[in-house]
Amino acid sequence: MNRSEDRRESPKKETSSGPAGPQQQRRADKQHGEGNYQATRDYDRGLKEHLRTHDVEREARDAAPRSPEEAREMKRAEDLGRKKAEGMRDPKDRMDRTDSGEGGVK
């Protein structure tokens, strides 16, 4: 049994979304999801605050790889992340697909 089968067979947990369900709750909640202007403003405000109160150059130096092996490991991780992101652009490669023969996980 693979992980996706395990996920499908696990019993559904009741959520706090009530009888309306999460889809209707998302539509009614204007503060979440794409187009959430308040979240964008909060993020921008936090980013400006961080830039104003932290030594960003030092943080960048601290995050740099400390050895050639660590640099290779970071590059592999970045490449893997990019590959996964590119796969999400093509609907047939999306992991949330369930139709057989169309790609993704069955």
PAMARNU-611399 format. One record per residue (C-alpha): residue number from 1; residue in three letters; chain; x, y, z. Coordinates in nm, 4 decimals, m for minus. Example, Ala and Ser with C-alpha at 12.3 -4.5 7.8 and 13.67 -1.06 7.14 Angstrom:
<rs>
<r k="1" r="ALA" c="A" c1="1.2300" c2="m0.4500" c3="0.7800"/>
<r k="2" r="SER" c="A" c1="1.3670" c2="m0.1060" c3="0.7140"/>
</rs>
This chain:
<rs>
<r k="1" r="MET" c="A" c1="0.0000" c2="0.0000" c3="0.0000"/>
<r k="2" r="ASN" c="A" c1="0.1485" c2="0.3328" c3="m0.0966"/>
<r k="3" r="ARG" c="A" c1="0.1013" c2="0.6633" c3="0.0822"/>
<r k="4" r="SER" c="A" c1="m0.1754" c2="0.7884" c3="m0.1473"/>
<r k="5" r="GLU" c="A" c1="m0.3786" c2="0.4701" c3="m0.0946"/>
<r k="6" r="ASP" c="A" c1="m0.3319" c2="0.5063" c3="0.2789"/>
<r k="7" r="ARG" c="A" c1="m0.4632" c2="0.8628" c3="0.2592"/>
<r k="8" r="ARG" c="A" c1="m0.7739" c2="0.7578" c3="0.0660"/>
<r k="9" r="GLU" c="A" c1="m0.8587" c2="0.4712" c3="0.3002"/>
<r k="10" r="SER" c="A" c1="m0.8208" c2="0.6639" c3="0.6231"/>
<r k="11" r="PRO" c="A" c1="m1.1540" c2="0.7592" c3="0.7793"/>
<r k="12" r="LYS" c="A" c1="m1.2713" c2="1.1119" c3="0.7142"/>
<r k="13" r="LYS" c="A" c1="m1.2222" c2="1.3408" c3="1.0091"/>
<r k="14" r="GLU" c="A" c1="m1.4965" c2="1.5821" c3="1.0925"/>
<r k="15" r="THR" c="A" c1="m1.3899" c2="1.9390" c3="1.0446"/>
<r k="16" r="SER" c="A" c1="m1.5083" c2="2.2559" c3="1.2051"/>
<r k="17" r="SER" c="A" c1="m1.6418" c2="2.3733" c3="0.8705"/>
<r k="18" r="GLY" c="A" c1="m1.9810" c2="2.2287" c3="0.9598"/>
<r k="19" r="PRO" c="A" c1="m2.2487" c2="2.1152" c3="0.7176"/>
<r k="20" r="ALA" c="A" c1="m2.1621" c2="2.3807" c3="0.4590"/>
<r k="21" r="GLY" c="A" c1="m1.8280" c2="2.2133" c3="0.3900"/>
<r k="22" r="PRO" c="A" c1="m1.4900" c2="2.3668" c3="0.3234"/>
<r k="23" r="GLN" c="A" c1="m1.5742" c2="2.4764" c3="m0.0341"/>
<r k="24" r="GLN" c="A" c1="m1.8676" c2="2.6912" c3="0.0725"/>
<r k="25" r="GLN" c="A" c1="m1.6726" c2="2.8179" c3="0.3704"/>
<r k="26" r="ARG" c="A" c1="m1.3920" c2="2.9337" c3="0.1383"/>
<r k="27" r="ARG" c="A" c1="m1.6372" c2="3.1242" c3="m0.0793"/>
<r k="28" r="ALA" c="A" c1="m1.7922" c2="3.2956" c3="0.2208"/>
<r k="29" r="ASP" c="A" c1="m1.4558" c2="3.3856" c3="0.3742"/>
<r k="30" r="LYS" c="A" c1="m1.3208" c2="3.6813" c3="0.1752"/>
<r k="31" r="GLN" c="A" c1="m1.0032" c2="3.7020" c3="0.3866"/>
<r k="32" r="HIS" c="A" c1="m0.8445" c2="3.3797" c3="0.2587"/>
<r k="33" r="GLY" c="A" c1="m0.7234" c2="3.2511" c3="m0.0761"/>
<r k="34" r="GLU" c="A" c1="m0.6130" c2="3.4214" c3="m0.3922"/>
<r k="35" r="GLY" c="A" c1="m0.6790" c2="3.7902" c3="m0.4035"/>
<r k="36" r="ASN" c="A" c1="m0.6419" c2="3.8308" c3="m0.0280"/>
<r k="37" r="TYR" c="A" c1="m0.5375" c2="4.1931" c3="m0.0205"/>
<r k="38" r="GLN" c="A" c1="m0.5108" c2="4.2112" c3="0.3577"/>
<r k="39" r="ALA" c="A" c1="m0.2650" c2="3.9197" c3="0.3640"/>
<r k="40" r="THR" c="A" c1="m0.0608" c2="4.0895" c3="0.0922"/>
<r k="41" r="ARG" c="A" c1="m0.0497" c2="4.4129" c3="0.2904"/>
<r k="42" r="ASP" c="A" c1="0.0470" c2="4.2235" c3="0.6085"/>
<r k="43" r="TYR" c="A" c1="0.3234" c2="4.0388" c3="0.4239"/>
<r k="44" r="ASP" c="A" c1="0.4569" c2="4.3581" c3="0.2677"/>
<r k="45" r="ARG" c="A" c1="0.4503" c2="4.5351" c3="0.6048"/>
<r k="46" r="GLY" c="A" c1="0.6342" c2="4.2473" c3="0.7709"/>
<r k="47" r="LEU" c="A" c1="0.8926" c2="4.2326" c3="0.4951"/>
<r k="48" r="LYS" c="A" c1="0.9636" c2="4.6065" c3="0.5194"/>
<r k="49" r="GLU" c="A" c1="0.9901" c2="4.5777" c3="0.8985"/>
<r k="50" r="HIS" c="A" c1="1.2344" c2="4.2872" c3="0.8665"/>
<r k="51" r="LEU" c="A" c1="1.4488" c2="4.4760" c3="0.6160"/>
<r k="52" r="ARG" c="A" c1="1.4507" c2="4.7813" c3="0.8417"/>
<r k="53" r="THR" c="A" c1="1.5375" c2="4.5977" c3="1.1659"/>
<r k="54" r="HIS" c="A" c1="1.7695" c2="4.3169" c3="1.0518"/>
<r k="55" r="ASP" c="A" c1="2.1119" c2="4.2977" c3="0.8921"/>
<r k="56" r="VAL" c="A" c1="2.0037" c2="4.1309" c3="0.5692"/>
<r k="57" r="GLU" c="A" c1="2.3574" c2="4.1199" c3="0.4283"/>
<r k="58" r="ARG" c="A" c1="2.4708" c2="3.9261" c3="0.7352"/>
<r k="59" r="GLU" c="A" c1="2.1720" c2="3.6903" c3="0.7082"/>
<r k="60" r="ALA" c="A" c1="2.2666" c2="3.6248" c3="0.3452"/>
<r k="61" r="ARG" c="A" c1="2.6270" c2="3.5501" c3="0.4415"/>
<r k="62" r="ASP" c="A" c1="2.5091" c2="3.3198" c3="0.7225"/>
<r k="63" r="ALA" c="A" c1="2.2860" c2="3.1292" c3="0.4784"/>
<r k="64" r="ALA" c="A" c1="2.5643" c2="3.0755" c3="0.2240"/>
<r k="65" r="PRO" c="A" c1="2.7024" c2="2.7213" c3="0.1887"/>
<r k="66" r="ARG" c="A" c1="2.9993" c2="2.6489" c3="0.4148"/>
<r k="67" r="SER" c="A" c1="3.1583" c2="2.3844" c3="0.1949"/>
<r k="68" r="PRO" c="A" c1="3.1532" c2="2.2631" c3="m0.1655"/>
<r k="69" r="GLU" c="A" c1="2.9502" c2="1.9592" c3="m0.0549"/>
<r k="70" r="GLU" c="A" c1="2.6908" c2="2.1823" c3="0.1138"/>
<r k="71" r="ALA" c="A" c1="2.6773" c2="2.3958" c3="m0.2038"/>
<r k="72" r="ARG" c="A" c1="2.6110" c2="2.0839" c3="m0.4137"/>
<r k="73" r="GLU" c="A" c1="2.3423" c2="1.9695" c3="m0.1684"/>
<r k="74" r="MET" c="A" c1="2.1723" c2="2.3104" c3="m0.1822"/>
<r k="75" r="LYS" c="A" c1="2.1866" c2="2.3071" c3="m0.5634"/>
<r k="76" r="ARG" c="A" c1="2.0291" c2="1.9584" c3="m0.5768"/>
<r k="77" r="ALA" c="A" c1="1.7513" c2="2.0707" c3="m0.3434"/>
<r k="78" r="GLU" c="A" c1="1.6877" c2="2.3831" c3="m0.5531"/>
<r k="79" r="ASP" c="A" c1="1.6807" c2="2.1795" c3="m0.8756"/>
<r k="80" r="LEU" c="A" c1="1.4376" c2="1.9308" c3="m0.7221"/>
<r k="81" r="GLY" c="A" c1="1.2092" c2="2.2114" c3="m0.6070"/>
<r k="82" r="ARG" c="A" c1="1.2151" c2="2.3715" c3="m0.9516"/>
<r k="83" r="LYS" c="A" c1="1.1396" c2="2.0379" c3="m1.1179"/>
<r k="84" r="LYS" c="A" c1="0.8413" c2="1.9819" c3="m0.8886"/>
<r k="85" r="ALA" c="A" c1="0.7147" c2="2.3356" c3="m0.9513"/>
<r k="86" r="GLU" c="A" c1="0.7415" c2="2.2893" c3="m1.3276"/>
<r k="87" r="GLY" c="A" c1="0.5442" c2="1.9649" c3="m1.3005"/>
<r k="88" r="MET" c="A" c1="0.2634" c2="2.1472" c3="m1.1274"/>
<r k="89" r="ARG" c="A" c1="0.2132" c2="2.3670" c3="m1.4352"/>
<r k="90" r="ASP" c="A" c1="0.1021" c2="2.0736" c3="m1.6490"/>
<r k="91" r="PRO" c="A" c1="m0.2378" c2="1.9411" c3="m1.5292"/>
<r k="92" r="LYS" c="A" c1="m0.1493" c2="1.5848" c3="m1.6295"/>
<r k="93" r="ASP" c="A" c1="0.1435" c2="1.5874" c3="m1.3857"/>
<r k="94" r="ARG" c="A" c1="m0.0382" c2="1.7315" c3="m1.0853"/>
<r k="95" r="MET" c="A" c1="m0.0223" c2="1.5161" c3="m0.7760"/>
<r k="96" r="ASP" c="A" c1="m0.3848" c2="1.5841" c3="m0.6799"/>
<r k="97" r="ARG" c="A" c1="m0.5226" c2="1.4189" c3="m0.9957"/>
<r k="98" r="THR" c="A" c1="m0.7067" c2="1.0923" c3="m0.9446"/>
<r k="99" r="ASP" c="A" c1="m0.8166" c2="0.9906" c3="m1.2959"/>
<r k="100" r="SER" c="A" c1="m0.6128" c2="0.7003" c3="m1.4315"/>
<r k="101" r="GLY" c="A" c1="m0.4203" c2="0.7469" c3="m1.7522"/>
<r k="102" r="GLU" c="A" c1="m0.4004" c2="1.1225" c3="m1.7044"/>
<r k="103" r="GLY" c="A" c1="m0.0863" c2="1.1339" c3="m1.4896"/>
<r k="104" r="GLY" c="A" c1="m0.0577" c2="1.2167" c3="m1.1236"/>
<r k="105" r="VAL" c="A" c1="m0.1441" c2="0.9775" c3="m0.8431"/>
<r k="106" r="LYS" c="A" c1="m0.4256" c2="0.7278" c3="m0.8762"/>
</rs>
